[in-house]
Amino acid sequence: MPKPRNRLSDPAQAARAWARYRWLMRWVLAAAVASVAAALYYLKKAGAPMTAALLIATTAGVALTVLLAGALMGLIFLSSGTGHDEDVTRPDE
């Protein structure tokens, strides 16, 4: 029985998967910018004093949280979409 081809070593498949991941991360970056703007708008409307510390902490906290969540979710999609999950469960022959 021939050994199934390992999709992880296929450069064309890897290039497509990473291109899709970069496309997804562009949308995540846009979502992070929108989330920061919404958080700052909310704080301003709530009457919070808009100090430099508040602006920096809110921007960093919200942006990094959204970017990290999006990056990790994107890596899950990358792993599944390239067949890596299936290849790991298949024992070597």
Beta strands, then each sheet from edge to edge (+ up, - down):
end
